[in-house]
Amino acid sequence: MNYISSSKNPLIKEVKSLKKRKCREDKNLFFVEGIKITEEALKENAEIVRVLVSEEFVSKENSAPLMRAIESRGYKCFILPEKLFKEISDTETPQGIMAVVRAKHSGINEIIHENSSLIILDAIQDPGNMGTIIRTADAAGFDGIIISRGCVDIYNPKVIRATMGSVFRVPFHFSENLADTIRTLKSRDIRVVAAHLKGDKNYFELDMKGKIALVIGNEASGISDEVTVLADDLVLIPMAGRTESLNASVAAGLLMYEVLRQRWNKKF
């Protein structure tokens, strides 16, 4: 292990730069912070470039198993003074460990399978919503997530924290042109179902056992017009109370779990 004491060290500058989306995209790197998510990165064999830990973290007895796991994999590990670690941390109460990880992207053909279940995110802006949707897609066994250009960066630190490690398990396809991507899905016999206030049926009335791609739109404006016209079905989430709509991540969760419910006997 190596020791870094200066904030002018190039590796420290790099970690700081990864708080900005453009730098993450240019370097194809992001960072994860905390014990749980670092363990998940190891467990899922993420491409870890380096690990940074605080002196206080290393001195704790309960850090030993994780440190042994990091060393056994041969990852580059750097020890920082507590003050310097707090300087690069993105949390108010840092746990003393972070990992710089290489981002992984999937081609469209890599996420299309025999009975694909996909979710398409059309300009989701809130990091908490994005992270929760990723975590729910993982829990519901979805094959992949398609991300439009207008979405919040999935490697935003707030998104990463909200995924609770699911960011390493769910494949992502980044779509440069969402309409063209949807046309590709339809050409592969994938049914495109969009949650929409103008839907003509409730979501649980639709047969979702076949190949399917669910669409969830922007928190404020919903699904774009060009995507709406391409959808095979527009479905409603019924409101028994007086509110007009649900949070995007809640809506996504309801639809994904309806797909799982309908397929349950087939899958298990």
N, C-alpha and C positions, 0 to 999 in steps of 0.2 A: 504494500500500500504506500501511496505517496501523500505528502503533506502540502497543502496550499494555504498560505497565510495572507496573501495579498489580493485585494479586490481588482488589481490590474492584471492578474493572471489571465491569459487568453481563454482558458476553460471557464473561468468565472464570467468573463464577458460574454462567452457563448451562451451559457445558461441564462443570463439576464436577457440576452437578445431573443431567446425562445419564448419570452412572454408576449412577443409581437407576432401576429399572424404571418406577415410577409416573411419574416426571418424563418419561421417554422416551415413555410412552404419552400423558400429558397434552399434551405439546408436539408429538407425532408426529414427533420428531426422534431421531437417534442420531448417534454419531460413529465414524469409522474412523481408525485411526492407523497410520502407516508409509508408506513410498514405494510399495511394490507395490500395496497396496489402494487408495491414493489414485489411482494410475494406472488401476486397474481401474474406479474410480468415474467417472473422466473418460471412459474408453473406452466404458463402457456408458451414458453420458449420464444418470447418476444426478442427482437434483435436489440439487445441492450448495448449501447456504445460505451457508457461509463456509469459508475455509481459514485455519488458524493454523500458523505456522512459527516455528522458533527462529532467533535471530541466527546461531548456528553453522551451521544447515542452509543458510541463504541464502548464507553466505560460501563454501560449498563449490562448487568448479567443476562437479562432476557434478550439482548441483541445478538448473543453468540450464535444461535442456530442460523439466523438469517445471514450473518457475516460469513459463517462457514459455507453456506450455500452459494454465496456470491463468489467467494474465493475458489471453491471447488470447480466453478464454471470458467474460471480464468478471466473474469471481467476486471477491467481497470477500475480501481477503487481509490478515491481520494478523501483524505480527512481534512476537515475545515474547523477552524475555531468557531465557537458557538455564535459569536457576533457576525462573522462572515456568512455563516450558513443562514442566519436570519435575514441577512441582506439580500440573498438570492431567493429566499423562500417566497412562495405565493400565498402562504397561509399566516394567520395571526399567531397561531400556536404550533409552530413546526415540530414534527416528530423526530427530525434529525436525520432523515434519509430521503434521497431522491435519486432517480435514474433517468439518464438521457437515452431515449429510445428512437430507433429508426421507424418512420411512418410506413405503413403497409397499405397498398391500394390494390383492389381487385378489378380485373376486366369484367365486362358484362357477362361474358360466357362462363366465367368462373363462379357466378352466383346463380346461374340458371340450371336447375336440376330436373329430374323426372317429374317431381310433384312440388315445384318451387312454391315457397311462401316468402314473399318479399315485401318490404315497406318502402315507399317512396316519400321523401320529405321535400316539400315544395316551399322553400324560403322560411324554414323554421329559424327563428332569431334568438330565442332565449336559451342560454347555455343549460339551465336547469331542465328545461323541456327536452333539449337534445340528449342530454345525458340519461335522463329517465327513459326516453324512448329506446335508446340503445340497450339499456339494461333490461327493459321489458322484452325487446326483440330477442335477446339472449334467453331469457326465461321461458318465452313462448316457443322457442325452437325455430325461429325464422332463419332462412338461409342467407339473407343479406339485406343490406340497407342501401338504397340509392339516394345520394345527396345532391341536391341542385346547387347551382352556383350561388344562389342567394341565401344559402344557409349559414348559420354561425359555424365557425371552424370546429370540427369534431375534436381537434387536438388542443382547443382552448382549455387551460387548466381547470376552469369551473366545470366544463363538460366532462373532462377526465374524472374528476372527483365524483361527479354524479353517476358515472357508469359503474363504479365500484368494481372495476376490473373487466367488465363486459366488453370494453373497447378492444381487448385482446382476443376476444372470441368470435365476434360477429364480423363477417367480411363487409367491406364498404366499396361501393362503386361511386366515383365522383363524376357526375354527368355535366358535360359542357353545354349540352342542349337537351333539356328534359323532354321536350316534345319528341325529338328524334329517338331518345332512349325508350320512351313509351311505345313508339311505333315498332321499335325492335322487339320489345316484350310481346306486343300483340301479334307480331309475325311469328313468334314462337309459341303461340296459343296460350299465352298467359292472360288471364282475365284481369282487367284493371278496374278496381273498385275504389271510388273516391267518397270520403266523408264530406257531405255538402248540405248546407241549409235548405237547398232546393231539391233534395233527394226525394224520390217518389216511393220509397219503401224503407221500413226500418231495417237496420243492419242485420238483425237476427233472423229476418225473413229470407235472406239470400243464401243460396247454396254456395258455400265456400270450400267445399272439399277438394276441388280441382286446383290446378295451378293458378296462383293468384298474386296480384300486387296491389297492396292497399296504398292509398294516397292520403297524406295528411298535409294540410296547407298552413300557411302563415297565420300566426296567432291573431293578427288584426284583420287581415284582408282575405284570409282563407286561400283556397286553391285558385291559381291563375286561370284566366279564361282559356288559354291555349291548352292547358292540361285538362280542364273540365270537359271540353268538347271531345277529347280523345278517350275519356273514361267509358268503359262498357256499362258501368252502373254507378248511379249516384245514390248514396244511402244516407238515411237520417239516423241520428241518435236521439230517440224521443226524450222530451223534457216534460216531466210530470209537474215540475214546479214552475216558477215564473222566470227563471233565467233562460237566456236564449241559446247558450252554447256552453260547452265544457272546455277546460284547459286542453291544449293540444296533446300533451302527454297522456292525459286521462282518456281522451278520445282514442288515441292510438292504442292504448292498453286494452280498451274495451273491444276494439275491432280485432286486434291480434289474438286475444284470448277467445273470441268467438270462432276464429279460424281453428285454434287449437281444440276447442270444445267439439266442433263438428268433426274434426279428424281424429279425436281421441281413440276411438275404438280401432281405427285403421292403424294408428301408430303404436298403440300399446296393447 
